[in-house]
Amino acid sequence: MTNAEGRGHNAPCSNRDFDFFYQGLENEQLLVQRCTGCGTLRSLPSPGCEACASLEWEPVELAGDGEIYSYVVHHHPPLPGFASPHPIALVIMGEGVRVLGAMDGTDPSDVKIGGRVKAEFLRRDTVAAFRFRAL
Ligand SMILES: [Zn+2]
């Protein structure tokens, strides 16, 4: 298992809020936060709940299925580990929370708002990652 700087993952940009997310990717789990005060799911990770202001939360694994809410196609600048152009989608997951993810590996012409996607796991060099694939 990778364990750069004792964090349990090799993601180059992380912090205390994001470490659980990247640790989940190491185990091929797509994790979001669930507020233990009110149950609201949130992604991107943050220290507090925007619904009830609680600072208490727990990680929850998503099933990985969702529907594209919106997307952009990234053309420039080139990103290490990504082919360009590649879509980036905001996906409404089956659990109701929206998750932002790359869709490299899917032709941009196959990406449609309302289209169904599934999360899949991969490594970008030494970093555990996920992306959405159009179904
Ligand atoms: Zn809450």
Residues whose N, C-alpha, C, O or C-beta is under 5 A from the ligand:
A	BS01	ZN	C35 G37 C38 G39 T40 C49 A51 C52 A53 S54
